[in-house]
Structure formats: C-alpha cells, structure tokens
C-alpha cells in the first residue's frame, strides 16, 4: 500500500489528503481530530453505526463525514467514519499481540512488528485468557495504551510515593515502560510536591563555610544569639551570670589554637581568680595552619553527618520556609510560598517578604502550586498557620468503578501478519484500514459482514476503502 495525495471534497471545502487505498476494505476511516482540522466549518453527521475489528473488538465511531474522493480521474462518493485514533490504535495493537501469542513469536525481536517488539523480551510469560485478556504470568493484566493513564491515576490516589505506587502496579498489571511511567507521574504530581516529607528533603543544609582566622584584632566581628543557658539564675541576675560565663570562656585556652581568645585579641593573658605568672603568651608560628587544618576536619565531619549539598537556589525561585519551634501535627511544617528576591551569600537569601533565610530552611517547589495544597505566593508578612487539611481520600473501595478490562475476543482464526510496519507520520493522526480481517457495520440496513478467509489466506471483500495516512498498519477494516 502506497500513500497518495487525493482530493477530498466535503461540503464546500476541498483538501488534498494523503490516503492509503485498500480495495479490500469495506469502509473508510478518518481521525476525528484530523477531520476537524482539514474541513473546518463542515458539519459532521451523527452515526449509530457500530464497527468491529478483527476479533470482534469494537471501534469507537464518533460520527460520519460524507465526502467525494477524486481517484483515477473519477469522483468516488464515500462516507468516512470518524474514529478516535488513540483508542483505535490501542485496540489494534492488542489484536496483533493476541495474534502473535497464539501463532508463535518470530526468532528475533527485529522480525516483530513495531507494535509488538516491546513485548518480545517477556514473550515466554505472556498468555491469552479465554475471554481475550492478555496476561503476563498468572495474574498480571497487560494494559492497553488507552487505559494506562487511568491505571496510573488509580494506583497513585493515596500519593504514597514512587515505590509504593510501583509495588501496587506490579502486583496487578504490566506494560512496557510501566516503571518509568509511574516514576514520571510521581515526579510531576503537585500534591506530592506539597507534602512535608518531600519539602523536608528539599530543605537540606548547605556545606559548612569556615571563616578564615583574622590576621589582626578587631578585623572581623561576629554576633551569635544563644540560649537558653543551663543553670542561669532569674532575670534579675541574668546579665551578671552571662558576663561571668563569657569571662571564663575568654580566659580559657581553645583546643585548636592552644591559646585563650583574650590572649589572641589583646596579646596578654586575662587575669581572673587564678594567679598569672607571665602575662605575654608565647608566639606560635603554626597557628594559622593548625586552625585551617581543624576547620577542614570539622567541615568534612559536618557535611557527612548532615548530608549537606551546595545550594542551587536562585533569585526568582518559589520556596516554602520551614517553621521554627513546635508545629501541631495537623498543620504543615512549612509556610506559604515565597519568592527569593536576592542572594546574599552561597546559602543566604532575602525573600519577597523581606526576611533573611538560610538554604537549610528553604524548600523549592514548582511555580504552579496545586489547588488546595498550598496558599498563593505572598509578598507580605507570613499569615497565621492554615487550618488542618482534610484527610486524604480513602483508597478505592470494591464498590467504586474500576478501569475496564480488555474486551474479550471471539476470534479463533489468527490474522495474517501485516506486510508493512511503518511508524506514524506527521501527515495525519488517523487509523488506517486493516491489513487483514474485516469490519462490520451492524446498523439497520448496513452491509453484511464479509466472509472469513481460512487461516493463512486473504479475506475476500468487495468495494473500495480509503484510509488517511499517518497511523500504524493494523488489521484491515
């Protein structure tokens, strides 16, 4: 079969459409989306026709398009049945899979049709049940392409993460690339991105940033906020207690430098309660090297214990801030979304509400927040915590509708393998007439079904059929 451009006239619109002429088909098919694109403004006729492919598989008919096809200098009137291409292709792929399971697989994967090549690696595990359902192993249904999205959505209803989603699918179903499809679904799930467990993984501390030892007094100043201090007296004597503790700290030699902070700052020992015999401490030429070595050791230990990673946050990113202190279980541990206004350091950022935050408290989220999972982005002060979120929906019960199983097939004679196996082209997104088998119009007054050819033979038909180009060759209609 060769694709040829033919003039197709429907209503007042004439278009050149790549068609595949099949004189053995009993009807002509055209994708409903392609028909709407080519023949804008032309009204489609409703249809109650029921078309069945090889093996009694129903084809979804959405209407008909009366048209005239110019072929060999002749104007041939025809009636295009408008079908849903995706569902039709899924049905035909399953028909080819059932056929090759019953008749036997080729010796090598390259000898399979493109539609069944992905199933070759598990060919010894595939079987066809009496009602036509294809199984892998004893009880795992092979899911057609048209139902895979529904399977993924139902398996991920509880938003349990990628591992549990895969476990649920692997227990009941299979299709080529199922694990990758499940991982992609969870990675793009907005509800999962809003969970505290996921946000906690995003809010990872940045690597430790050692401060170089100053080379002269008062060249670098720092301020720490500490507390509570164990053993501190009531507020009346608190300031005196803090001064006493700081004096002891400043007079005590540090384990890394070997000298007290007071001696390094003032060049002399600090006098407290113990007697001092020599005020000037000895000079240490290896002090800088010893401090740098200890800082590197501390950095490696901290980065390993805290599983740090360099911050990749950028100005303009949307983040949520980890709430400090105790947070009730029924509330999120992260604030409403904020935007990063600017970056101050390797892991320090100014947010849109004017606050300064470290990367350890920021969790980046996608810009499009899911409805009901996170409040909108705000630039003002943080609002009070939101009310408790509703509980997750219960898993589907036995009374809820489940995705339909593949339709049973009543065919006992396997079809002849298709002679062409071209991938869909960009010319049209439609289903082609069948390479073998036949379609039946069971509407009142419709044509009688053609005679079935014996196994290995070719069916005998009358009339001409047209199929728009662009889909995989499938059993002939």
Residue, then its C-alpha position, 0 to 999 in steps of 0.5 A: x500500500x502506497x500513500x497518495x495525495x487525493x482530493x477530498x471534497x466535503x461540503x464546500x471545502x476541498x483538501x488534498x489528503x494523503x490516503x492509503x487505498x485498500x480495495x479490500x476494505x469495506x469502509x473508510x476511516x478518518x481521525x476525528x481530530x484530523x477531520x476537524x482540522x482539514x474541513x473546518x466549518x463542515x458539519x459532521x453527521x451523527x452515526x449509530x453505526x457500530x464497527x468491529x475489528x478483527x476479533x470482534x473488538x469494537x471501534x469507537x465511531x464518533x460520527x460520519x463525514x460524507x465526502x467525494x474522493x477524486x481517484x483515477x480521474x473519477x469522483x468516488x462518493x464515500x462516507x468516512x467514519x470518524x474514529x478516535x485514533x488513540x483508542x483505535x490504535x490501542x485496540x489494534x495493537x492488542x489484536x496483533x499481540x493476541x495474534x502473535x501469542x497464539x501463532x508463535x513469536x518470530x526468532x528475533x525481536x527485529x522480525x516483530x512488528x513495531x507494535x509488538x517488539x516491546x513485548x518480545x523480551x517477556x514473550x515466554x510469560x505472556x498468555x491469552x485468557x479465554x475471554x481475550x485478556x492478555x496476561x503476563x504470568x498468572x495474574x498480571x493484566x497487560x494494559x492497553x495504551x488507552x487505559x494506562x493513564x487511568x491505571x496510573x491515576x488509580x494506583x497513585x490516589x493515596x500519593x504514597x510515593x514512587x515505590x509504593x505506587x510501583x509495588x501496587x502496579x506490579x502486583x496487578x498489571x504490566x506494560x512496557x515502560x510501566x516503571x518509568x511511567x509511574x516514576x514520571x507521574x510521581x515526579x510531576x504530581x503537585x500534591x506530592x510536591x506539597x507534602x512535608x516529607x518531600x519539602x523536608x528533603x528539599x530543605x537540606x543544609x548547605x556545606x559548612x563555610x569556615x571563616x578564615x582566622x583574622x590576621x589582626x584584632x578587631x578585623x572581623x566581628x561576629x554576633x551569635x544569639x544563644x540560649x537558653x543557658x543551663x543553670x542561669x539564675x532569674x532575670x534579675x541576675x541574668x546579665x551578671x551570670x552571662x558576663x561571668x560565663x563569657x569571662x571564663x570562656x575568654x580566659x580559657x585556652x581553645x583546643x585548636x589554637x592552644x591559646x585563650x581568645x583574650x590572649x589572641x585579641x589583646x596579646x596578654x593573658x586575662x587575669x581572673x581568680x587564678x594567679x598569672x605568672x607571665x602575662x605575654x603568651x608565647x608566639x606560635x608560628x603554626x597557628x594559622x595552619x593548625x586552625x585551617x587544618x581543624x576547620x577542614x576536619x570539622x567541615x568534612x565531619x559536618x557535611x557527612x553527618x548532615x548530608x549537606x549539598x551546595x545550594x542551587x537556589x536562585x533569585x526568582x525561585x518559589x520556596x516554602x520556609x520551614x517553621x521554627x519551634x513546635x508545629x501541631x501535627x495537623x498543620x504543615x511544617x512549612x509556610x506559604x510560598x515565597x519568592x527569593x528576591x536576592x542572594x546574599x551569600x552561597x546559602x543566604x537569601x532575602x525573600x519577597x517578604x523581606x526576611x533573611x533565610x538560610x538554604x537549610x530552611x528553604x524548600x523549592x517547589x514548582x511555580x504552579x502550586x496545586x489547588x488546595x495544597x498550598x496558599x498563593x505566593x505572598x509578598x507580605x508578612x507570613x499569615x497565621x498557620x492554615x487550618x488542618x487539611x482534610x484527610x486524604x481520600x480513602x483508597x478505592x473501595x470494591x464498590x467504586x468503578x474500576x478501569x475496564x478490562x480488555x474486551x474479550x475476543x471471539x476470534x479463533x482464526x489468527x490474522x495474517x501478519x501485516x506486510x508493512x510496519x511503518x511508524x506514524x507520520x506527521x501527515x495525519x493522526x488517523x487509523x488506517x484500514x486493516x491489513x487483514x480481517x474485516x469490519x462490520x457495520x451492524x446498523x439497520x440496513x448496513x452491509x453484511x459482514x464479509x466472509x472469513x478467509x481460512x487461516x493463512x489466506x486473504x479475506x475476500x471483500x468487495x468495494x473500495x476503502x480509503x484510509x488517511x495516512x499517518x497511523x500504524x498498519x493494523x488489521x484491515x477494516 
